[in-house]
């Protein structure tokens, strides 16, 4: 559609049906207003007003154009309202991602609390691993994501904010024999059957680093997966060991922490967004909600 010049002047004339009055209202000369209407008619190749009547009347073409102009005005008002809602945090759509650890309690509770206070907010939620979430962030598919921050891939392109610090654990089914006989050393645990995420994931890197720091060679896992959910379900239905966060240890009654002689490492978690895409007020509000959820659960909130 070509850009229509003279549309505001046309709408103004429609309001008064008098060129002289409209020209005075707009602060222009009547000839200038007449020329603007004539140019618009040439653009559209139609006659907009019946100039033989007083006051002026719209032709059928003019009536169609007036409907179009009013629709543009309504759309413009709606756009202003939506942008204002986004800027104030009272409306709009928030597109977020989160790692599997965050979907058990933190993010769902935070989103529910946010929408209770701001019912006009819509949330689009993607659950995935860090690599995929980072890819989606780079493509502009999400605005931010909650995940583990102890990750070598977060560079200067991104900004992060730490929200929690919690201990990682080696987990197994509650009826696994590994729980018998007191704390186990990493040497003993290396002889067990494992399910792990890949070496390109945070958990996979951290558990391999843990064993390496103590000079223990860890055998390849019998099951390697890119899905934390798959790993959890394998743990729940097998006699394998896995390496997961404290949140997972609390979330599933079928699995529990394996006591060890060595201290388990901590991981930091928080929110990630791009430097070139500052957070909207509603995103900041959700982050505050997540921090409150972590604190209420007894986590180490930052």
N, C-alpha and C positions, 0 to 999 in steps of 0.2 A: 504494500500500500504506500502510495506517494505521501510525503509529508504535506499536510494541508496548511497553507498559510491563510490567515484571516478567519480561522475557526472561532477564536474568542470573540472577535468582532461580530461574527454571524450570530453567536449565542446571545450577545448583548442586544443586538437588534431584535431578535426573537422575543426578548423580555419586554421591549417597549413598543414594538411594531412601528417605530417612528425614527427615521434617520437623523432628524435634527436633534431630538431629545437624546438619542444614543450618543451622537457625536459630542454633545455637551457633557454627558456623563463620563465619557472616556477622555475628555480633554483634547479632542482632535477636531479638525475641521470636517464639515460635512462632505466636501469633495474627497478628502482623504479616506473617509469611511466608505463612501460610495465606491471608490477605486478598489478598496480591500475586498468588498463583497463581490465586485465584478471580477477580480482576479481569481477569487475562490470559485466562482461559477465557471470561469474558463478552465480552471484546473479539472473540474468535474464534468465539464461539457454539459451542464444542465442549468436551468433557471431555478433559483431558490425562492424568490419572492414574486408575487403578483403585484407589480408596481402600479397597476391601474386602480387599486382599491386604497381607501384610507379608513382605518389604518392598514398598513401592509399585511397581506396574508401569505402564508406559506404555500408553495406549490407542493404536490405530493413528493417531489424530490427533496424539497426543503424539510418536510416533515421527517423523512428518513434520516437526513443528515442531523437534524436536531436530536432524534433518538440516539444516534451514534455518539454525538457530543455529550449527551447526558450519561451514557454508559461509560464513556471515558472518564467523566468526572467522578462517577461512583467508584470506578476501579482505582482512580487516583486516591480517593479518600480511603478506600480499603487498604491500599498499599501503605499510606501514611500511618494508619492504625496498626498494621502489622509490624512496620519498622519501629514504631514507638514502643510496641509491646516487647519486641526483641531487645531494644536498647534499655528498657527499664526492667527486663526480666520477668514481665507478667504474662508473656505469651510467646508463640513461635514454636519451632521444633528444635530439640536438642538431640544431636546425633552423637552417640557415645559408643565406645567399645570397652570391653573388659576381658581380662584373663579369667580362666576357669576358677581360680581361687576367689575371685571377687563376686561370683554369681551366687554363692551360697547364702550370704546374708547381707554383706555390706552394700552392694549396689542396689539390689531389690528394695531393701529397707529405705535407703537414701532416696531412691526414685519415688517410692510411695509417699514419703514424707514431703518431698518437694511438691508433688502434684496435689497433696492435701491442702497445702498453702496456696498453690498457684494452679488451679484446675484447668486453666487454658493452655498450660504447657503440654506439648506432645513430646514423647521420647522415642527415639529409634535406637535400639540396643543390639549390638553385635558382639557375640562371645567367640573369642578365638585366641590363638597364641600370639606372642609378641611380634614375630616376623610378619604375620598377616595383618595384625592391627597397625603396625607401622606402615605397611604398604597402603592400607586403606586411608590412613591419615595423609600420606603423601599424595594420594589421588584425590583428596578432598571428599572422600565418602563419609568420613566421620570428623567430628570437631576435636575430639580428645579421646584418650582411653586410660583406663585404670589397669595397672600391671606391675610386675616386678621391675624395680629400677636398677638392680645390680646387673646391668646388661652392657656389654662392651659396644653395642651398636648405637647407643644414644650419644650423638655428637652435637656439634654446634648448631645444627639445623633445628634441634628440638629444645624445648624447655620442659623441665620436670619439677614436680613438687612432691616431696616425701610426706606421706600420710601415716605410715606405720612401719614398725620394725618388729619382726617376729622370728622365732626360731623355726628352722626346718627340722623335719623328723624322718626317721626310717620307720615305715609302717608295715604292718602285716595283719592278717586276720586274727581275731581274738583267740582262736583255737590253734594257731600256728605253734609248733613246738619251740620256736625261737624264743618264746616268752618264758620258757621254763629255765630254771637254774641261774637266775641273776643276770646282771648286765653282760652284754656281749662285746667283744673287741671287734675292730674292723677286720682283723685277720679271720675271725670266725664268720663274720657276715659275708666276706668275699666268697666263701664256699657255698653260699645259698643261691637259690634260683631267684632271679630278679626280673621285674618289668620296669622299664624306664622310658622317659621321653628321650628324643635324640640328642646328640652332642651339640646341636645348634640351638637348643632351648636352654633357658636359664637353669631349670632343675637338673637337666642332664649335665650341664657344665659344672654346676656346683657340687654334685655328688662325686663326679670323677676327680674334681680338684681336692675334695675332702680326702678321698682315699690316697691320692698321689702325695699330699702333704704329709701323710703318715707312712709313706713308703710301702703302701699296700697295693698290689696289682689287682685291679678289679676286672673280673672276667666279663666278656660281652653278655648283655642281658639275654635271656631266652625269648623275651618279647620286647621289641622297641616300637614305639608308636609316637605319632605327632599329636595325639589326643590325650589330654589329661583325664578326660571323662572315661576314655577307654581304659587307661591305666587303673583308675579307681575301681571300675567294675571288674577288671581282671583280679585286682587285689581282693575284692569282696568275695570272689568265687574260686580262688585258688590258694595254693600254699606258697606264693611268691612274696618277695619283699619289694617295696617301692620307696620312693623318696619324695615327700610332699610337705606342704606347709602345715602349720598348726591349725589353720582353718579347716583343712581336710580331716585332720585327726578328730576334730570336734563334730564334724558334720555327719560322719557315718559310724553308727554303733557297731558294725561288723568288723571294723578295723581299729587298731590302737597302736600307740607308740611302742617301738622296740627300745628297751633300755640299753644304753651303750656305755662303755668305759670312757670313750672319747666324747668331748663336747661337740654338739652339733652346731653348724654355722647358722648365722642369722641372715635374713634377707630383708631388704627394704622394698616397700611398695608405695605406689603413689599414682600420680596422674601425669600424662605426657601430652603435650600439644606442640604445634609448630611455632617457631619464632615469628614467622610471617603471617600468622593467623591468631591474633590475641583472643583470649577467652571472652565470651559474652557474659553479661551479669548473671544470666540463668545458669551458666556453667559454673561460675564461682559459687552460686547458691547450692548447687548439687555437691560440689567439693566440700563445702562447709557441712552439709548433711552427712556425707560419707565420714568425715572426721568425727562427727558426733556419734555415729553408729559405732565406729571403732573404739572410741572412748567408753561408750556405754557397755561394750562387750568385754571391757578390761584389757583391750589392746594398748599398745604403745603408740598413741596418736601424736602427730606432730602438728 
